[in-house]
């Protein structure tokens, strides 16, 4: 029998959502083993004064199997 745990992390990028997800997963993978998947729970953007996107933010729920 396997037991899985879900953690929630926030990550951001000036490039885009995909880059924010990648950065979040890579950072978590430094200390967590057996990552099985992730989903975007929430996403938002911070804009510049001219309305362009300054930063993309995501909240990720990451699932991993507990040893």
ZIQUI-V516260 format. One record per backbone hydrogen bond with DSSP energy under -0.5 kcal/mol. NH is the residue of the N-H (numbers start at 0). CO is the residue of the C=O. Records with the same first field share a line. If there is no record, write none. Layout:
NH = CO, CO
This chain:
2 = 65
4 = 63
6 = 61
8 = 59
10 = 57
12 = 55
19 = 15
20 = 16
21 = 17
22 = 18
23 = 19
24 = 20
25 = 21
26 = 22
27 = 23
28 = 24
29 = 25, 26
30 = 27
31 = 27
35 = 62
36 = 62
38 = 60
40 = 38, 58
41 = 58
43 = 56
45 = 54
47 = 51
50 = 47
53 = 45
54 = 45
55 = 12
56 = 43
57 = 10
58 = 41
59 = 8, 57
60 = 38
61 = 6, 59
62 = 36
63 = 4
64 = 33
65 = 2
